[in-house]
Amino acid sequence: MATTGRSAAVSHVGKIRANNQDSGYAGQNLFLVADGMGGHAGGDVASAIALKRIVEADKPYASATDAEFALQSALLAANTMLAETVFDHPELTGMGTTVSSIIRVGDKAVLAHIGDSRIYLFRDGSLDQVTADHTFVQRLVDSGRITQEEAAVHPRRSVLMRVLGDVDSSPEIDTAILDTQPGDRWLLCSDGLSSYVSDDKIAAVLSTFSGAKDAANRLVRESLDQGAPDNVTVVVVDVGDNADSASNPPLTVGSAALPLTYEADSARRALRLPTLLLHPLKSTQHADSHFEPESEEYFDELILEDKRRAIRRRITWLVGIALIIAAIVVALVFAYRWTQMHYYVGANGETVAIYQGVQQNLGPISLHSVYQQTSIKMTDLNPYTRSTVEDTISADNLDDARAIIERLAASANG
């Protein structure tokens, strides 16, 4: 059956952040992306510690079930190591990391996932996201409260409900065993890619570049072209057949590729628990950012906050629409009043009349009315004058209109 094919791992700090808090790994059997958070000297340490512990699971397994157990255990062990690190280094309180990982076992792919890094499967020209984001807005989407389009711009879109860190001693890890086949291409990435490059563009890159390294480099370039405000890490795994089963040497990228250091900064204040972990782009050491595990009380609180935000947004829209309608009404009133400052002379049946307004209509709305009916009969006018009156004669003002009537009366009597 299918065996591990070519793979590549690429990580970039992005164009805004000073340090890379992502870590990535492409090994013999294991492939992983971790996106750390917790501020300077926090997120990079978290992702590096998690990766270094989880890569111990990069070994052959007799069955996919054994690999699933080993991978889940490795993530939980990494969670314990993070908690122990925070105990020894209180300045790192609140740090955490997402993890999205795959172990290849024959024709199976064993997945373990927590957070909002993602795993995609590109098969037969179609790209499918096979992991679910553990974020507040994804919970809202899953419960039908908001749409995917609203989630993309939601102010809480960076709030994570589950990560590895020092808050939850037994976090829930999503695991799955999926079939894989020759020609499949697996993509693991941090949200530095998925938040800024569309699925359609990702699919186009994966279908265009046949080499795993070229595809990974191009995906990172696509993120950089979008400004790359966050770290971006990409791991691409190509599934080959027995004739093309050679794998690359294990490769570590991002913060885990550097020596692990703990920077004690006296100016760095410890965060209070419970904390709400946001992504590094949204949180800094100057912000009181924190993480909450998936508790019903906290989720209900966020739901209420979101409802209040929706009500405020609705009120804002209603007020805006009311103001626009009011402006249109005022404009129409002034426009109508302007038309009523004009006069003209025209035929009103068999007689001549002075009209107030302009000769046009606005749909069913007439912009003119008879101001003064005269006794001048149309039949008393000569053909040329009668034709002129039928076409209407514009007047500069009411006095001018009355002067025109006097001339017409004299013509009729003559």
Secondary structure, DSSP 8 states (H G I E B T S, - for coil): --EEEEEEEEEE--SS-SS--EEEEE-SSEEEEEEEESSTTTHHHHHHHHHHHHGGG-S--SSHHHHHHHHHHHHHHHHHHHHHHHHH-GGGTT-EEEEEEEEEETTEEEEEEESS-EEEEEETTEEEE-S---BHHHHHHHTTSS-HHHHHT-TTTT-BS--EESS-SS---EEEEEE--TT-EEEEE-HHHHTTS-HHHHHHHHHH--SHHHHHHHHHHHHHHTT--S-EEEEEEEEE-GGG------EEEEGGGS-------TTS----SS-B---TTT--TTS--B---S-HHHHHHHHHHHHHHHHHHHHHHHHHHHHHHHHHHHHHHHHHHHHTT-EEEEEETTEEEEEEEEEEEETTEEEEEEEEEEEEEGGGS-HHHHHHHHT-EEESSHHHHHHHHHHHHHHHH-
